[in-house]
């Protein structure tokens, strides 16, 4: 499994988005290959930015509520047609909480099946966090892969084993927070032999044995 360092960010292809919420971006490392996609995640937010949060007046006294931000990046491995689509969402589930949801929504590789395949979605995985104004701290919670998934073809042949995971540790100074993490999608395609080839070999061997048996019987 390959992970990415902060120093490599300059080499990355970036997909970022800001929708009335935290600054949030995802990147693809240009060294990604079919079977091994990976990149970085970046998140920053602040209680002093009106677009990042608001104070929910349903509570007495009002409590901080984080505003949602979304990413839906799709990536193609350089020099290939293999593609993945991901989903990342940061949203407040309650006062002082900013949770990250991440998932692999689709995977395409012409080596899978008869030239095209859409592997079932994997996720979402949840990484909860709690950031209280005026109380610095570090939130190192993250979601690794949710265990490897195996995808079977229509004949129940094991076709591809794949997983998706991410890390995003957050440093919070009591007013603003942020961090750089990583995501990865790895998969292994399992070659499935053509059933007809095996049967042909078996029939050929049986035919040869039968010819020899008949020949020996006539000689005798």
Secondary structure, 3 states (H helix, E strand, C coil): CCCCCHHHHHHEEEEEECCCCCEEEEEEECCCECCEEEEEEEEEEECCCCCCEEEECCCCCCEEEECCEEECCEEECCCCCCEEEEEEEEECCCCCECEEEEEEEEEECCCCCCCCCCCCCEEEEEECCECCCCCCEEECCCCCCCCCEEEECCCCCEEEEEEEEEECCEEECCCEEEEEEEEEEEEEECCCCCHHHHHHHHHHHHHHHHHHHHHHHHHC
